[in-house]
């Protein structure tokens, strides 16, 4: 079996309200590609995922964000949902964790509403990215340029619009992480 991500460690940062498929689908693809994965969240314990507005499964957190360091990972994945990135962008430790990936030149992958968390870091300014369409104005107001594409990669930031784009999103993340 081909394992292009063997030896790579990827952090997934999520909390309650994460869109389940945007967590589980990349998780499975990256695990199948050989990556070591950790679920980082605001607190230890478990987080509740959702299928849009319906409660989904719960997932065990590997490490609270206050104990996580970007130095220990090859890349960061930010799944969407509406409540998830909204909570993350209000947490100073989560924002600092995300920003540290940019500071170290490591890939950050954000899907759907997850760019809300990236906006809070100040790293959207001058970048082109995509997201769920309702974030277009927020991205523009943060100094970014919004495009309507399945996946967009700009300076280490990989973004996608919605769950229907997961094939392109996962493939691009694997490609970028393998190149690092």
FENJO-V617617 format. One record per backbone hydrogen bond with DSSP energy under -0.5 kcal/mol. CO is the residue of the C=O (numbers start at 1). NH is the residue of the N-H. E is the energy in kcal/mol with one decimal. If there is no record, write none. Layout:
co = (CO;CO)
nh = (NH;NH)
e = (E;E)
//
This chain:
co = (3;5;8;9;9;10;11;11;12;12;15;17;18;18;19;19;20;20;21;23;24;25;26;27;28;29;30;31;33;34;36;38;38;39;39;40;41;45;47;47;48;48;49;50;50;51;51;54;57;59;63;64;65;69;70;74;75;76;77;77;78;80;81;82;83;84;85;87;88;90;91;92;93;94;95;96;97;98;98;99;100;101;102;107;108;109;110;111;112;113;114;114;115;116;118;118;118;119;122;124;127;129;132;133;135;136;137;138;139;140;143;145;147;150;152;154;156;156;157;157;158;159;160;162;163;165;166;167;168;169;170;171;172;173;174;175;176;177)
nh = (6;8;36;74;75;38;13;77;14;40;18;84;20;50;22;23;23;24;25;27;28;29;30;31;32;33;35;34;5;7;10;12;40;62;63;14;65;61;49;59;17;18;56;20;52;53;54;51;49;47;41;67;68;72;73;107;11;109;13;79;111;19;85;86;87;88;89;90;91;92;95;96;97;98;99;100;101;101;102;103;104;106;105;76;158;78;160;114;132;116;117;118;119;120;121;122;123;122;125;127;145;147;135;136;139;140;141;142;144;143;126;129;149;161;159;157;108;158;154;159;110;152;112;165;166;169;170;171;172;173;174;175;176;177;178;179;180;180)
e = (-1.9;-2.5;-3.0;-4.0;-1.1;-1.8;-0.5;-2.9;-0.6;-3.4;-1.3;-0.8;-0.6;-2.7;-0.8;-0.8;-1.3;-3.3;-1.8;-1.6;-2.5;-2.4;-3.0;-2.4;-2.8;-1.3;-2.4;-1.8;-3.2;-0.6;-3.0;-2.8;-0.7;-2.5;-1.5;-2.4;-3.2;-3.2;-0.5;-2.3;-2.7;-0.7;-3.3;-3.0;-0.7;-0.7;-2.2;-3.3;-3.0;-2.3;-1.7;-2.1;-1.1;-2.0;-2.2;-0.6;-2.3;-3.0;-2.3;-0.6;-1.9;-1.4;-0.6;-1.2;-2.3;-2.4;-2.3;-0.9;-1.6;-0.6;-2.4;-2.3;-2.2;-2.4;-2.6;-2.1;-0.9;-1.0;-1.1;-2.5;-1.6;-3.0;-1.5;-2.1;-2.9;-3.7;-1.5;-2.1;-2.0;-2.1;-1.6;-1.0;-2.8;-1.4;-1.4;-0.6;-0.9;-1.6;-0.6;-2.7;-2.8;-2.0;-2.5;-1.8;-2.8;-2.3;-3.0;-1.3;-2.8;-1.8;-3.0;-2.7;-1.1;-0.8;-2.8;-1.7;-2.7;-0.7;-2.5;-0.5;-3.0;-2.5;-1.9;-2.3;-2.0;-2.6;-2.9;-2.1;-2.2;-2.5;-2.5;-2.2;-2.6;-2.9;-2.3;-1.4;-0.9;-0.5)
//
